[in-house]
């Protein structure tokens, strides 16, 4: 599988991404009997979080499977959960191409995709068919964002429309107010605006299933100031949210080795260059939350050591995206297996035991 990388890197990045997704989607059913060896299933990696069972802590980050076309395949590749989307209430094409760029010197990507997706209604139908067809044996999160056609004043109702359609097919929902690629979206991280959106979703959730609330998380940007981060954590606790996804892509370009024509592209930067900032943000959120939120650590995770760093900083779960491009389709298996090795080396009995251990005391 790693031999395919040189061939894929000869293609336009978005075209290569589409081919990888189509291949996984088409072969998901065929992989069921053949790819059991890719699943790293060990009781030491299992966790019960948000009322869900995660067979291992390695998840697929939002933005890779935007159209939710390959959900059964992620479990076959060794992922312990997946997050699809971002999905908006209305279908949208996203920003003009080219909008995805590789920075191999930095093991990074820049994207300005712009929430291209099929819309909540079609995505919900697709997820429903996959659920009915079986083969989805890991938690599936759905990431929702603001439709480009909805102005900021109508953001709450726009998010709520997506939520009502997608909730029946999701195990948890992530509220994305932190992408840099939808004009004005990050302004929704302001406490008052964010509170309005979350309260609308909580109200919708109670109306749909008053006795079975769905776990809800908020995704933060790594570029937020400390005061805004603290405000977001306090709000999540006040409203009884399940957790936070930390963090989205960054607009910062400091320290990149890639040529200026690539490094200067507009959009969000992901991959190895944001690892340290994302880990610091995980640590801050964990300290503020004091164990009352499930933290999903994202940003620059390329191998098991990077995953271990996020977990010991306070993330109970981690997600990868850019690593799939640079480390290949076995990356979830390799990270999960590496975490098992690290547990043995550290004499730890479970992954849950080491969550936040680097900040204890």
N, C-alpha and C positions, 0 to 999 in steps of 0.2 A: 504493500500500500504506500509506503514512503517513496517508492520509485516513481509514483505518479506525480510527485511535487514538481520536478523540473518541467514536465509536460504542461501541468496546469499553470505554472508561472510564465509560460510562453503566451498564455491567453490573457485577454483583458480580465482584471480582477473580478468584476461583476459577472462576466460570462463564466469564468471558472467556478464561481460560487454557485451559479444557477445549475451548472452541470453536476456539481457535487450533490446538490440537493435532489435533483431529478434522479440521479443514480441511487441515492439512499432511499428515496420514496418508492422507486420501482422495485427495489430488491428487499424491502423491509420484510415482506412475508417469507421470501426465500431464505432470509437470514435466521428465521426462528429456530430451525433445528441445527443450523450449521455454526452459529456464532455464540453458542452458550459459553465458550471459553473466554469470550471478551467480557463477560459479566464477572466482576469481582464481588462476590457475595460472601461476606464474613460477618459474624455477629459483632465483631469489634468495630465495624464500620457503620453498623445500623444505628439509627436514631429515631425516636418518636418526637416529632416537633409539630406544633400547630395542629395537633390531632391527626397527623399524617405519618406514615412509616416511610422513611428514606433508607433504601438499602445501602447506599453509600453517599458521602457528602458532595460528590462531584456532579455538578449540573451544567446544562447548556444555557448560556446566557441569552437574553432576548436580543433580537436583531439578526440572528443567524437564520432561524426558521420563521421568517416573518409571516408566511402564509399558512403555517401549521400543516405542511404537506408531508412531513417525515416523522411524525411523532412516534410511531411504533419502532422506527429505526434507531432512535437515540438510546433506548434501553438495550438494544442488541449490541450497540457499540460500547456498552459499559457505563453509561451515565446513570446516576442514581435518581435524577429528576431532570425535567426540562422546563424552560420558560419560552413560550412562543410569542410572536408579535415583534414589535408593537402593533396593536390593532386599534383602528379608529372607528368611530361610528359610521363614517361614510367611506366608501372606497376612494383611494387616491393613488396617483402614479408616482408621487414623490418628486424629488428635484430633478432637473435636467442631468443627463449623462454627459461626460463621465462624473461619477460621484463616489467611487471607491478606489483607493490608492494604496499600493503596497510600499512599505519602507523597509526593505530587507535588512539594510544596515542596522536598523534599530529593532528588528522583530516587532514591527508596529504596522498599524493601518490608520488611514484617515478616511472617514466616511462622512458624506453629507446626503445620505439616502433620502431623508425627509418623510419617514413613516409611509413608504410605499406598502400597500396591503390591500386585501380584497374587501375590507370593511367588516364590521362586526357581524352582520347577518350571514354572509357567506362563510366567514371563518367559523362561526358557531355551528353552521350546518355541517361543515367539514369535520370539525371536532366530534360532533355527535355521531357521524358515520363511523369514525375511527373507534370511538368508544363502543359502539354497537358491534363492531367487527372483532373486538377482542384484541389481544396482543399489546395493550397499553397497561403495563404493570409497574409503572413508576408514577410518582406525582407529576401532574402537569399544571404549570402555572401559566396564566395568560396576562401579558403585559398590555395595558391600555393607555392610550395617549389622546391628545386633543386633535380633532380634525382640523385641517388647515383652514377650512371654510368657516369655522366657528371662532368668533372673536373672543377675547379674554373674558368679557362679561358673560358670555354664554358657555364658558368652559365647564362649569359644574353640570349643567344639563346634558352637555355633549358627552362627558365621561359617563354620566349615569345611563345614557342610552346604550353605550357599549356594554356597560356592566350588566344591565338587565338581559341582554341577548347572550352574553358569554358566560355568565355565572353558572348556569346549569351544566356546563361542560368543563369547568375549571376546578382544580383542587385548591388553588389559591390564586389571588389576583394581585398584580403589582401595578401601582399607579405611577406612571412615568411623567414627571414634571421637570425632567432634567436633561433631555436631549438638547444639544445646541443647534439642531438642524430644522426646527420649526420656529418661525419668527415669534418672539415674545414668550416662548414656552417657559423658559427658566424664571420668568417673573412670577410664575405660579408657585414657586418655592417660598415666596413671601408668606409669612404665617397666616395672615387673614385670608388670602386667596386660597392657600392650601387647605385651610380649615373648611372653607366653603365647599370645596370639591369633596373632601373626605366625608363631611357630614351628609352631603347628598348621596354618596355611595352607601354610607351606613344606613341611611333611611331606606334606600332601595333594597338593601340586603334584608333588613328587618321585615319589609313588606313581602318579600319573596319567601323567606324561610325564617320566621321569628325565633324558632327554637334551634336552628342549626346555622349560625353565622359562618360565613366563609372567611378563612384567613386572608387578611388584607395587609399589604406591605407598600411602602413608598420607596421610590428609587431616587437617590440623591446624586448631585453632581460633585465631582472632586474639586471644583473651583469655588465652592461656597466658603464664605468666611466662617470663622469659628462660632460667632454669635448666631448666624443663621442655621448652622448645623445643630447647635444646642436647642434653638427654637423648634426645629423640626422634630428632634427627639422628644422634647417635652410635649409637643402636640400629639405625637404618636402615642405616647403613654396616656395622655389625658383622654384621648378618644378610644383607647383600648385596641389599637392596631396590633397585629401579630408580630410585625417586624419591619426591617428596613433592608433595602438592597444598596450596598455601598461598594463601588460607585459607578457612575456613568462615564462616558468619554470626556476628555478635557479639551479646552481650546488653547491650552498652554503648549508652546513649542520649544521650551528651553532644553538645551543639551542634545538636540537631535543631530545625528551624523549624516542623515540623508541629504541629497542635493537640495538646494534651496527651492528649485521648481517643484519638488515633491513636498518638502517640509512646509512650504508656504501655502499649500492648498487649504481652502476653507473647509471646516467641518470638525468633527470630533476625533481626537487621537486616542487610540486604544493600543494595548500591547505592553511590552516590557518597560517602556519609558514611564508609565504611570504607576508602576508597581508600588514604589515607596510611598507616594502620596496617597494611594488608595488604602494601603495598609495603615498609614497614620490615621486616616479617617475612620477606618474600622475600629481602631483602638480608641479613638475619641468617643465614637458612638457607643461602644461597649461600656466604657467607663461611665458615661452619662446615663445609660439605660439600666445599669446595675443588674443585668440578667433578666430584665423584664421584657426584652424584645429578642426575637430571633434575627440574627444578623447574617445576611448573605454577602460574602466578600467577593468582589469582582474587581479586576483591574491588574493586568500584567502577570497573571498566573500562567506559567508555561510548563511547569513541572511540579513534582511532589514537594520539593523544597519550598517553592513559592506558595503552594497550597498550605503547607504546614505553617508558614509564616502568618498567613491570613487567619488560620484557625486558632493558633496560639495567641493572636492579637484579639480574638473575640468572635470570629465568624464561626457559626455552627455549620454553615453550608458555604460552598464556594461555587463559582461559575466560570466557565471559559468560553471564549469566542475566537479571539485572534489566535490562540494556540492551535486551533483546528487548522488554520491556514499554514502555520509554520512548523507544527509538530505532527500534523496528520491525523487521520481518523481514529488512531489507536490512543489518542492522548488521554481520554477519560479512563480507559483501562490502565494505562501506564501510571497516571496520577494516583488512582485508587490503590493499585498494587504497591506503589512507592509509599503511600501513607501507611499501609500495613507494615512494611519494612521499618518505617520510622517508629511506629508504635512498639514493635519488638525491640528496636535498639534503645528506646527510651524507657522500656519496662512499663509501658502504660497498658492498661487493660481494655480501653475503648477510646474511640475518637472523642466521645462526649467528655471524657475525663480531662482532655488537654485543651478544650475550648477555653480561650482566655487565660491559659496558664502562664503566658509570658508577661501578663500584667497583674497577676495575683500578688497581693501584698503591696 
